[in-house]
Amino acid sequence: MVRIHTEQTAADLRSNKDLAPLVKKGEPAVVSASYSLDTGRVEVLSGAPSA
């Protein structure tokens, strides 16, 4: 459920009328990620800029 909420929130931010033009230019990047308390790892779910 947390992952779904994270993805939906990121999608809402990416489609926000004020943020969408900036996101298309790459500033800012809206990245959804999940942090595991057990392992200390971060899993990027979507939106990570390509290197």
Backbone bond lengths (Angstrom), bond angles and torsions (degrees), N, CA, C in turn:
res aa  C-N    CA-C-N  psi(-1)  N-CA   C-N-CA  omega(-1)  CA-C   N-CA-C  phi
1 M - - - 1.441 - - 1.535 110.50 -
2 V 1.317 116.65 -37.72 1.466 119.95 -179.25 1.525 110.40 -64.06
3 R 1.319 117.22 -41.11 1.469 120.37 179.50 1.522 111.11 -63.05
4 I 1.312 116.99 -43.16 1.465 121.01 179.60 1.525 109.96 -62.35
5 H 1.316 116.48 -44.77 1.469 120.35 179.04 1.532 110.47 -62.26
6 T 1.324 116.31 -41.51 1.469 120.71 179.53 1.520 110.97 -61.98
7 E 1.331 116.66 -45.06 1.463 121.37 179.00 1.530 111.12 -63.54
8 Q 1.325 117.02 -42.97 1.464 120.78 -179.60 1.520 111.19 -65.44
9 T 1.317 117.00 -40.69 1.463 120.77 179.00 1.525 110.57 -64.17
10 A 1.334 116.77 -43.95 1.467 120.55 178.56 1.527 110.34 -62.95
11 A 1.324 117.17 -41.93 1.466 120.56 178.92 1.523 110.57 -63.50
12 D 1.320 117.01 -40.36 1.468 120.65 177.18 1.524 110.86 -61.31
13 L 1.316 117.05 -42.30 1.468 120.49 179.28 1.525 110.97 -66.73
14 R 1.348 116.96 -41.36 1.468 120.23 179.57 1.522 112.66 -64.11
15 S 1.334 116.74 -29.51 1.464 119.72 -178.30 1.528 113.07 -98.45
16 N 1.304 117.00 2.59 1.462 121.04 177.64 1.527 109.60 -59.81
17 K 1.339 117.15 134.86 1.470 120.30 -174.33 1.523 113.30 -59.46
18 D 1.312 117.57 -29.88 1.466 120.21 179.86 1.529 112.41 -86.20
19 L 1.321 116.84 -33.94 1.456 120.22 -176.85 1.525 113.88 -87.89
20 A 1.329 118.23 -29.97 1.472 121.83 -174.00 1.532 113.67 -52.32
21 P 1.329 119.40 -46.30 1.479 118.38 179.55 1.531 112.61 -62.11
22 L 1.323 116.69 -36.11 1.467 120.26 179.30 1.528 110.87 -71.75
23 V 1.324 116.46 -40.92 1.464 121.07 179.83 1.528 109.99 -62.61
24 K 1.328 117.45 -38.35 1.467 120.51 178.21 1.524 111.62 -61.38
25 K 1.343 115.96 -32.88 1.465 120.76 178.46 1.530 111.85 -81.60
26 G 1.337 116.75 -11.16 1.458 119.99 179.31 1.512 114.45 95.02
27 E 1.319 116.65 6.31 1.469 120.22 178.63 1.508 109.03 -134.62
28 P 1.266 119.97 105.53 1.458 130.01 2.20 1.527 111.28 -89.66
29 A 1.316 115.50 164.62 1.470 120.64 170.66 1.525 106.86 -88.49
30 V 1.307 116.40 134.01 1.459 121.02 175.48 1.521 106.10 -103.51
31 V 1.318 116.20 109.20 1.456 122.72 -174.89 1.515 109.00 -114.46
32 S 1.323 116.22 129.75 1.464 118.95 173.37 1.520 107.81 -99.95
33 A 1.326 115.49 136.31 1.460 120.68 -177.44 1.520 109.68 -148.37
34 S 1.316 114.23 159.07 1.457 121.15 178.97 1.521 108.37 -124.78
35 Y 1.324 116.53 131.86 1.463 122.18 179.71 1.521 109.29 -106.44
36 S 1.312 116.96 129.54 1.457 121.99 179.28 1.521 109.57 -95.72
37 L 1.314 115.97 119.72 1.462 119.76 175.66 1.526 110.79 -67.79
38 D 1.319 117.32 -30.09 1.466 121.19 -178.57 1.524 112.31 -69.17
39 T 1.335 116.86 -45.43 1.466 120.30 -174.26 1.526 113.46 -102.99
40 G 1.334 117.06 -19.33 1.460 120.54 -175.89 1.525 112.69 77.67
41 R 1.322 116.92 12.36 1.464 120.92 -178.87 1.526 111.24 -96.74
42 V 1.310 114.36 150.84 1.461 121.82 175.34 1.519 107.56 -109.16
43 E 1.324 116.33 128.60 1.458 121.62 176.34 1.522 107.85 -108.76
44 V 1.318 116.67 115.70 1.457 121.31 177.86 1.519 107.42 -76.34
45 L 1.335 116.36 124.46 1.453 121.17 -177.32 1.520 111.68 -91.78
46 S 1.324 117.49 -41.18 1.464 120.63 178.04 1.516 110.04 -166.85
47 G 1.317 115.08 160.04 1.458 121.31 171.84 1.504 116.65 88.64
48 A 1.330 118.49 2.69 1.451 119.02 -179.62 1.521 110.20 -68.72
49 P 1.330 117.27 130.49 1.465 119.32 178.48 1.528 110.34 -65.02
50 S 1.317 116.23 144.58 1.469 119.06 177.62 1.518 108.90 -77.81
51 A 1.287 115.29 147.29 1.472 121.18 -175.78 1.496 112.85 -77.40
